[in-house]
């Protein structure tokens, strides 16, 4: 998934009200950017951080910049826009480039299921059961090489696990896919200390037949694409 507009480097001044960030562009101008991330962004929102933002000239948008990446001191990147993984994964699914999820005749995003929910992707094929795929963006890292989910309590994420379990019990294929938006990640895990209820729900979903996959991302200021498989979280 290539960014629609070339990203610009900037410095983070502060993030506030979840979806707003004051930034300083390279010319010294300070502006407010949209932050498309409802999580805590633990370790990613330190004032003074080097970030990359996407400008836009859409007259319908009040904010003319969107925060997309954090560039770490060691040269690694983290993607902070939680909408990006679904777009990158959709491209890979349509191209048949997702190991374990290839070969389906139909890839449909945002399909209604469960109780007033939408599954990220419904994969269908006449020769096999439907496959329900829920995608979670992973950005938290508190140990070198380890990416964890979630970075804050997520009642919505727990609900998704429970609904995936119901699909598995009904005879469908159900997959929880963790897409890690960090180029320094080597494995994935659950942040059970942050959200014990999610960790318990994860174990229950696994017991009900929900499959778990994890993939990294290739990230640059030009694009974000699906990377290699990573070791998935365990109960």
C-alpha positions in Angstrom: 0.0 0.0 0.0 1.6 3.2 -1.2 0.8 6.4 0.6 -1.4 8.6 -1.6 0.8 11.7 -1.0 4.6 11.7 -0.2 5.1 11.8 3.5 6.9 14.7 5.2 9.3 14.5 8.2 8.3 16.3 11.3 8.8 16.5 15.0 6.1 15.5 17.5 5.3 18.3 20.0 2.5 16.5 21.8 -0.4 14.1 21.3 -3.7 14.8 23.1 -7.4 14.0 23.0 -6.4 10.7 21.4 -6.8 11.8 17.8 -4.9 15.1 17.8 -1.2 15.8 17.7 0.7 19.1 17.5 3.7 18.7 15.2 6.6 20.9 14.0 7.4 20.7 10.3 10.9 21.0 9.0 10.3 24.7 8.1 9.6 25.4 11.7 5.8 25.7 11.2 3.7 24.2 14.0 0.4 22.6 13.0 -2.1 20.1 14.3 -2.3 16.7 12.7 -4.9 13.9 12.8 -3.7 10.8 14.8 -5.7 7.8 13.5 -5.0 5.6 16.6 -7.4 5.2 19.5 -4.9 3.2 21.6 -2.5 4.5 24.3 0.4 4.5 21.8 2.7 3.5 24.7 6.3 4.3 23.8 5.4 6.1 20.5 4.2 9.5 21.5 7.2 11.0 23.3 7.6 14.7 22.6 10.5 15.3 20.3 10.1 12.1 18.4 10.8 12.1 14.7 7.6 11.3 12.8 6.3 11.2 9.3 3.0 12.9 8.2 0.9 12.8 5.1 -0.4 16.1 3.8 -3.7 16.5 2.1 -5.6 19.2 0.2 -9.1 17.9 0.8 -11.3 20.9 1.5 -13.6 18.6 3.6 -10.9 17.9 6.1 -10.1 20.4 8.8 -6.7 19.0 9.5 -4.3 19.1 6.6 -1.8 16.5 7.9 -2.2 12.9 9.1 0.4 11.2 11.3 1.5 7.9 9.7 4.9 6.8 11.1 7.4 7.1 14.0 11.0 6.8 13.0 13.1 5.4 15.9 16.7 6.4 16.7 17.9 3.1 15.4 16.3 3.7 12.0 13.4 1.3 12.5 9.8 2.5 11.7 6.5 2.0 13.5 3.2 2.7 11.7 0.7 4.4 13.9 -2.4 4.6 11.6 -4.6 1.7 12.6 -6.5 1.8 9.3 -3.4 1.0 7.3 -3.1 -2.7 8.1 -6.4 -3.5 6.6 -5.6 -1.7 3.4 -2.2 -3.4 3.1 -3.7 -6.8 4.0 -6.5 -6.4 1.5 -3.9 -5.9 -1.3 -2.1 -9.0 -0.2 -5.3 -11.1 0.0 -6.4 -10.1 -3.4 -3.0 -11.0 -4.8 -3.1 -14.3 -3.1 0.0 -13.4 -1.1 -1.0 -14.3 2.5 0.3 -17.7 3.5 -2.5 -19.7 5.0 -5.2 -17.4 3.6 -4.6 -17.9 -0.1 -6.8 -19.6 -2.7 -10.2 -18.2 -1.8 -12.4 -17.1 -4.7 -13.9 -14.1 -2.9 -12.4 -11.5 -0.5 -15.0 -9.2 1.0 -14.1 -6.5 3.6 -16.3 -5.2 6.3 -19.1 -7.8 6.3 -21.8 -7.8 8.9 -21.7 -10.7 11.4 -22.1 -11.4 15.1 -24.0 -8.9 17.2 -23.9 -5.5 15.4 -20.3 -6.2 14.3 -18.4 -6.3 11.0 -15.7 -8.7 10.3 -12.6 -7.2 8.7 -12.5 -9.8 5.9 -14.8 -12.6 4.8 -13.1 -15.1 2.5 -15.3 -17.4 0.6 -14.9 -20.3 -1.8 -17.4 -22.9 -3.1 -15.0 -25.7 -2.1 -14.6 -24.9 1.6 -16.1 -23.2 4.6 -16.2 -19.4 4.8 -13.2 -17.9 6.6 -13.7 -15.0 9.0 -10.6 -12.9 9.5 -10.3 -10.2 12.2 -7.2 -8.0 12.0 -5.5 -6.2 14.9 -2.7 -3.6 14.4 0.2 -4.3 16.8 2.5 -1.4 17.7 3.5 -1.9 21.4 7.0 -3.1 22.2 8.5 -3.2 25.7 11.2 -5.8 25.1 13.6 -5.9 22.1 12.1 -7.9 19.3 8.8 -8.5 21.0 5.6 -6.8 19.8 2.5 -7.1 22.1 -1.2 -6.6 21.9 -3.1 -4.7 23.2 -1.5 -1.4 24.4 -4.6 -0.5 26.4 -7.8 -2.2 27.7 -9.9 -3.2 24.7 -13.5 -4.3 25.4 -14.1 -4.1 21.6 -11.2 -6.5 21.0 -12.6 -8.9 23.5 -16.0 -8.8 21.8 -14.3 -9.6 18.5 -12.7 -12.7 20.0 -16.0 -13.9 21.4 -17.7 -13.5 18.0 -14.9 -15.3 16.2 -15.3 -18.2 18.7 -18.9 -18.3 17.8 -18.1 -18.6 14.1 -15.6 -21.4 14.8 -18.2 -23.3 16.8 -20.7 -22.9 14.0 -18.3 -24.7 11.7 -16.7 -21.8 9.9 -13.0 -21.0 9.8 -12.2 -18.1 12.1 -8.8 -16.4 12.2 -7.4 -13.7 14.4 -4.6 -12.0 12.5 -2.1 -9.8 14.3 -0.4 -7.4 11.8 2.7 -5.9 13.4 3.4 -2.4 12.3 7.0 -2.4 13.5 10.1 -3.2 11.5 12.0 -4.2 14.7 9.6 -7.0 15.7 10.7 -10.7 15.6 7.8 -12.3 17.6 4.5 -11.4 19.1 2.8 -11.8 22.4 -0.1 -10.8 24.6 0.1 -7.9 27.0 -1.9 -9.7 29.7 -0.8 -7.3 32.4 -2.4 -4.5 30.5 -5.7 -6.3 29.7 -6.2 -9.6 31.6 -9.7 -10.0 30.2 -8.4 -9.9 26.7 -5.8 -12.5 27.5 -8.5 -14.8 29.0 -10.7 -14.2 26.0 -7.9 -15.1 23.7 -7.3 -18.4 25.5 -11.0 -19.2 25.3 -11.2 -18.3 21.6 -8.2 -20.6 20.9 -9.9 -23.4 22.8 -13.1 -22.9 20.7 -11.1 -23.3 17.4 -10.0 -19.8 16.5 -6.7 -19.8 14.5 -4.1 -17.2 15.2 -1.7 -15.8 12.6 0.9 -13.0 12.9 2.7 -11.1 10.2 5.2 -8.2 10.1 5.1 -5.2 7.8 7.6 -3.7 5.5 7.5 0.0 6.3 9.1 3.1 4.7 8.0 6.7 4.1 6.8 5.5 0.7 4.7 2.5 1.5 3.6 -0.2 3.9 3.3 -3.8 2.7 2.7 -7.2 4.2 5.9 -8.7 5.6 6.9 -12.2 6.6 5.1 -14.4 9.1 6.0 -14.0 12.7 5.6 -16.4 15.7 2.0 -15.8 16.9 1.0 -15.2 20.5 0.3 -18.2 22.6 -2.2 -18.6 25.4 
